């Protein structure tokens, strides 16, 4: 951000002074806060055993990763036995 010029600093100072004067000249009436409404008994959250979206996505991703892992290992085993019996000639 560019730095403020001297004129902008002076204007900002006037705005601050103006706000202070307006706050001093017209005090705002605030209603007293009722303590009965503020003080409430907090109940601990109940744990619900419903599958959430995150849990559901996790299970889907987990199944996919297990499937891919098993497929890759199976291919490696097939290539191993194929190279032993010389079905697949790799240099």
Secondary structure as the mmCIF struct_conf table of DSSP 4:
data_model
#
loop_
_struct_conf.conf_type_id
_struct_conf.id
_struct_conf.beg_label_comp_id
_struct_conf.beg_label_asym_id
_struct_conf.beg_label_seq_id
_struct_conf.end_label_comp_id
_struct_conf.end_label_asym_id
_struct_conf.end_label_seq_id
HELX_LH_PP_P HELX_LH_PP_P1 UNK A 2 UNK A 5
HELX_RH_AL_P HELX_RH_AL_P1 UNK A 6 UNK A 25
BEND BEND1 UNK A 26 UNK A 26
HELX_LH_PP_P HELX_LH_PP_P2 UNK A 27 UNK A 29
HELX_LH_PP_P HELX_LH_PP_P3 UNK A 31 UNK A 34
HELX_RH_AL_P HELX_RH_AL_P2 UNK A 35 UNK A 38
HELX_LH_PP_P HELX_LH_PP_P4 UNK A 41 UNK A 47
HELX_LH_PP_P HELX_LH_PP_P5 UNK A 50 UNK A 52
HELX_RH_AL_P HELX_RH_AL_P3 UNK A 53 UNK A 84
TURN_TY1_P TURN_TY1_P1 UNK A 85 UNK A 86
BEND BEND2 UNK A 87 UNK A 88
#
